Amino acid sequence: MSIPVSGRRACVLYVDDSPDDRRMVEQAARSADSSLVFSFLDGYLPAIAYLSGDGPFVDREQHPVPGLVLLDYALNSHTGADILRWLRAREGFKSLPVVMYSDSDSPERVAHCYGAGANYYIRKAATFARLTDVVKILARCFASDPRSFGLLAGLSEYRRPL
């Protein structure tokens, strides 16, 4: 599902198999009143279909190629890192910014995600207010320059590569 919001269409693809987490991000996007359009997917196979433009996602006007992918690490059948490796193996997605978004900040998980090609690793926000702040920063990145995701490194939830 996409959330149409005012302003520029900057699509963020958020992949998480938790309906509660997806709902929280959806509510944060609305609260942030950002110019971002979030597309929410439940897991590995829908994400691959969306990114490939296959099946129900063939219409790129309705399902645009994202300018950022926000991946939950822990998915039911695969990990977000599996999607990340799939992306990095395709020429058209090698430079697509990918943020791993996880409830864990274990050094092993952080290292695994950066090793797979993540641009950033953000621990899931502890409060709704912090999640809204994360969405606002994502919107600011798109508004100023889609390559300026370095603002994410200023978040307390950011985990540096080890």
N, C-alpha and C positions, 0 to 999 in steps of 0.2 A: 504494500500500500504506500502511496506517496502522499506527503502532506504538502498541498499547495500553499505557499506563503508568498507574501508580497515581494516585489523586487526581482532581481536577477535569478535565473534558474541555475543554481549551482548544486548539482546533485551529489549527495553523500549516500553511498550504499552502506547500510548497517546490517551486518549478518550476526545473528544471535539466535540460538534455539530456545531461549527463555522468553515466553510471552510477557512475563512481568518486566524483564529488562527492556524488551522492545517497547512496551507501553510507557515505561519511565522516560526513555529517550524521546519518544514521540511527544510526551507531555512537556519535556524540557525544551524541545524545539519550538513548541507553541508558546511556552512561557518566555523564551528568549526573543520571540518576535523577530527571528532572523530571516535573511533572504535565502536560506538554504532549503532545498527540497530533499527530504529524506526518503529513501526507499528502504523498506524493511523486509528482510528475508529470513527464513527459518532454516538455516543449515547449509551444508556443503552443496548438495545437488541443485537447489534453487539458485544459489549464488553463481555456480558455474554456468547454469542456463542463462541467468540474467547477463552476466559478463560476456557470454558468447553471443547474446542476442538471439537465442533459440526459443522455440516453443512460444509460450505466452508473452515472451519478452522481445519479440521480433520488431515491434513498433518502437523505434528509438525516440520518437516524439513523446510517447507516453512513458517509455522506460529508457531515459537517456544514459549514455555512457557516463559513469560517475567521474567527478573530479577528485574524489577521495573515497577510499574504502576504509570503513571502521569495522574491524573484525574481532569478535569475541574469540578467545583462544579455545575455550572448552565447548566443543559442539558434540552432539550425540554420536555421530558415526565417524567424524573426522575432527581435526583441529583447525583453527583458523590459520595455523601455519601451513596446513595442506593447501588451503585456498591461496595463500600467499605464494607458495612454491609454484602453483599452477599459473598464477599471474606473472611471476617473474620469468617463467619459461616461454612467454608469448611476447613477441616483439612490441606489439601495440600497448602492452601494459607494463613494460619494464620500468618506466619512469612515473607510473601512477602512484601518488602518495598513498601509503597504507599505514594506518595506525592500529596496532594491536591494542585491544581494550579488554583487560582481564581483571578478575577479582584477586589474582595472586601476583605478588611481586617477587617470587622466588628467583634467586639468581640464575638457576638452571632454565627456568621458563623464559626469563628476559633474554638470556644468551641464545636460546633456541630460536626465539622470534627474530632477533636481529640477524642471526646467522641465516635465516630463511629469506631475509631481504626486507624486513620491516623498516620503515622510516622513523617511526616513533612507537614507544610502548607506554601506554597510559594505564595506571591502575584505575579500576572502576571507582567513580566518585562515591564517597560515603554518604552524601546527603543529596537531596533533590536540588538544593541551592547550588552545590558544587557542580552537579551535572549540568545545570543550566549555564553556569559559568563556562564549562567546557564547550558547550554548544555555541555560546557567544564568541568564544575565541576562534572556533572553527569558522564561524561566519565572518569574523574580522579577517582571517587569513584569506578567504575568498574575496572579500571586498577590496583589500589592498592589493594583493597579488597572489594568485593561486599557488605560487611557489614559496610563499612566506610562512609555511607551516612551522617554522622555527619558533613561533610564538608558543607552540605547545610545550616546548622545553621549559617555559616559565611556570608551568603548572606544578603544584606540589605533588600531584599524582604521576608526574612524568618519571620514568626510570631510564637512566642513561645506559648506553651499551656498556657491557662489562669488558 
